[in-house]
Each structure stands twice: as C-alpha cells, then as structure tokens.
Amino acid sequence: MARLRLGPLLRYVDGSAATVWVETDRPCAAEVRCADGARGSARTFRIAGHHYALIPVTGLTPGTETAYEVRLDDTGDADGAGDAEGMGDAGGTRTVWPLPGSRFPASTIRTPAEDGADALRVTFGSCRWAAPPSGEHDPVGPDALDTLAARIAADPDGERPDVLLLLGDQVYADETSKATRRWLAARRDLAEPPGAQVADYEEYTHLYDESWLDPEVRWLLSTVPSCMVFDDHDLIDDWNTSAAWLAEMRATPWWRERILSGLMSYWVYQHLGNLRPDELASDRVHAAVHATPDGTEALRAFAAAADADPTSARWSYRRDFGRVRLLMVDTRAARVLAEDRRAMLDPGEAQWLRDQVLDGAGGVDHLLIGTSLPWLLPHLIHDAEGWNAALCRGERGARWARFGEKLRRGSDLEHWSAFPSSFEALTSLIAEVGSGDDAPATICVLSGDVHHAYVAEPSWPTGSGPEAHVLQLTCSPVHNSIPKSIRLGFRFGWSRVGRALGRRFARHAGVTHAGIDWHRTGGPWFGNQLMTLTLRGRSSHLRLEQARTTPGGGTRLETAEERRLA
C-alpha cells in the first residue's frame, strides 16, 4: 500500500482553489478531501525513483477555513496510468494525513474573502539550517519556524501568516549536518570530491527529508501556504558569483551532476508549488514528466538546458493577493556573468520584472519584491562591492582584477551593489512605479542572506523621489549561526566610520549610489528570526520576532520590533 514519504505542503491558496504537494513511496493517485466538500486529486509522477504529486484542490469557499486530509490509492497499474477521478473508499485507498496519533491540530486551508477586506499577513525569512533531532543540543539556538509552528498549534484559531515566504537557503547542499555526513559516508567515500557536500539527486532528497520531516515544520508547511525561491547554498556557496568561478566549477568532474541534481530537486521540491493552478496546467515541464512512466530524463533535459542557457528557464514568478502584489525574483540563475555585461538579471528577466511591476500598477496598494539578496546594504559593503566590481572589470589593470576576483569570492561580494547597472535599474524602476497619484502606499524589498535583520529607507533628492513609502526589509537567519565576526562586521558597516571608509572605496572606483541615499531605521538585530508584514487596505504594519529559549527549556517568539509603515 502506498505511503506518504514527505508533506503535505500547502503551497498556493486563493478564494476558491489551492495546491497541495506530496511525496509518496510508490506510484499512486493522491487525493485531498476537505471537510466542506472541496477536493482534488492527481496521479504521481516519477523522478529518480521518487514519486510526487501537486494536487489542485477546487470548490473552496472564499473567506472560510476547512480541515483537509490526504488519501492515497495505488490500485491502478504500476506505471501510474489510469484515472485519478472517482477515488473511492474501497481497494487500496487509505488516509495518510493527518498522521495517526498526531499531537498537532488538523491541517486546514484558509481562503481569503472575495471583497479583500481581511488583513494579509506575510511572514518571511531565509537561511534555515536543519535542526538536529529532538533531544539533541542545538548549537545555533531555537529554530524560528519550529517556534512559530508551536505557537500556531497552541492556538489554531489565533493569528497566523496567510503566506510564508522562504527567501533562499532552505537546504544547505554545501554545509551538511553531522547526521547527513554520517549518512553520506555510508553511501560513498567522502575523501573523493565533493566530500561531505551532496553529490546527486538522491542526496538532495535526503536534505529535504532532514529539513521537512521536522515534526513542527512539517505541520506548519501543511497548514500555512508558502512561496519559495533559491539562493546560493541551495546549490553551493558563491553559486554564479562570476564567469571565472563558473568556468572553474565546470572544469571539475563532479559539478555537472551537482548542478543538474540541484536544479532538478529545486524544481520538484520548491518551484513546482510556486505555480498558480493555471500556470501548472500549461507548464511544459510538468506535462513532460507526466507524459512518461519515468520523468527523470525529461526533467534532467530541462535542467541541462537551464544550466547551459539560463534564459531558457524562468524561476521568478508573481503572486497577487487582492491588491497586494508579490514578485519573487531569481537573483542567482538569471545572472549575466561576463565582466563587460555583468548584470543581476538577463535582459529577458529584467523586462519580465519591469512588466510585472508596471502591470496595472494603479490597482496595487502594496508592492512586495522578494529577492534573496538585499538591494540596500550597509554603506561600507555597498561601496566595497561596487569598488570590487570595478576592479574585476579591469578598470585598475590586470593585477587589480585578479585581486578583485579573489576578494569577491572570499568575501561574498555579489549582492545588487556588485552589479551596479542592475542596482541602478532596480532603483529607477522602484522610483517609477512609486510615483504618481495611483502609486502603491508601500514598496517593500524583502530579503535575507546576510544573517542579520534591519530596516533601511532610501531618500531621493528633494522633488525627485516617489510618493510611495519605500523600504528594504531584511530578515535572516531563520535557523543558523551568527558568529561574532559577522555581528561586529555588520555593526561596523552601518556605522559612520564604516560609511566614511566606504566613500574611500567609492572614490577609488567611481562608484555611485544611483542618485539616492539611504539610512538604517531599524536594527541591526541578530538571532533566529522572522518578519511579518500585516497589510490592510493602504495601511502596513511590521513586526520582527526572535526565537528565544524560555527558563523552563521551551521556546517562544519575542517581539524585537514593531512599527506602522503606512
């Protein structure tokens, strides 16, 4: 009989439809049945010996909440043929979620009201290193997602996010846990490259098992819709940092399998669920993996094409929540790496972003741009990255260029400011959409990556700035270490002395700030943390919460900052 291996994950939700992702241990038909009668079913597809389904659920009622269960039926033929409709209670059909004896409340689907009157709560963060097994010491402190799950489970009728944005580094392919290293060592010789990093698709599946089988996180992701995007550690540190880096990686004997497995697993575990139901129905890769008993080669061909020509795949996507627009932007795979044309987004991706930002802008109260890498950084780091980019372009000669490349990789100088033309383009686009009588009330750039949280606000010369309230909101990590050196470095980067030092870098390379300045208006905060935006009409409220250990040994989320934004 078919069993549930991983999930369910509640991914997309609107007023009448939702999608639920599952992994099973064999081919079967997977069904979601809701207490209010809504339902949906899908047959699994096979990738590298694993079986998955993204189940579209229809018939939901706007403005309601309904419990759901997941059922599996493997009475069809072994290759997954047959009709998933009309699944009954006979034969091999069985309920696999909720788990028997679960201590958590029922998983539910909450749908927004048709009139859009309800507040929208958007919780976000990045960089989640898998927590150790229950009972083991956690060297990096309590997991913010675990702690959020415990709070919601204790009061299931209380406040909870309407959507959870995971802004990169959901798994660490290059920094594996002790338990994973033991598992890898039993599978292959770690003395051979890539050592204790993951090497292939099967090893990626182990990372997702380790992360998403965490009981609290598994339940949380089953009941709170999620949107995801990758960052470097989902593949490897410094992924696509430069053309020289990429050439070196492609020359190694293990990189091709790593990049193809990383893109394949990202498509299956994260990207597929980002799609709206209408996008899913027309997605050529989804159709291709369903068109054959084993979709491995079809998905591998897609990943190979995406690696060879990044313009062949789009990982960025758009979600609209009433009058709130979310644009999740790929800042890793869409890069142009040639030093003379270096850009965060290739021309097609940049045009897509512009089109989505400006599409019906007058009907948007709040614009959210999700990018794993911050747009506005501490001034010292911004200027150092622009200076480094100039060196790597050869503006100070070949010797400085070689030094610049080494420094770029060693210091992770690869944010928006390391791509000056892209920084200027994003700044200009934000000013454009934020101007005029019908501008959004707020434009928020939501980011992670840098292992601290802060609020930064740009300012334009008098009379030239947008009417919208523009903010850089950065929140990281969800669960990871924050060495003292990072704390000291970022505090110094935000300081007056750090800013003055940054100006020296800028003068040396002719770096500009695209006609704007910015100031840190909150933070820096260090810890395992989550930010939440509450949006109602044209008002906006921000809360930052940090996971803390209580005197009794439990954990709780404590508010570190709370303010009205608009």
Beta strands, then each sheet from edge to edge (+ up, - down):
strand 1: 4-13
strand 2: 17-24
strand 3: 29-34
strand 4: 39-43
strand 5: 45-47
strand 6: 50-58
strand 7: 65-73
strand 8: 94-97
strand 9: 108-110
strand 10: 120-125
strand 11: 163-167
strand 12: 226-229
strand 13: 317-321
strand 14: 324-329
strand 15: 366-371
strand 16: 442-447
strand 17: 453-459
strand 18: 469-474
strand 19: 517-525
strand 20: 529-536
strand 21: 539-549
strand 22: 555-564
sheet 1: 1+ 2- 6+ 5-
sheet 2: 4+ 3- 7+ 8-
sheet 3: 4+ 3- 7+ 9-
sheet 4: 12+ 11+ 10+ 20- 21+ 22-
sheet 5: 13+ 14- 15- 16- 18- 17+ 19-
end
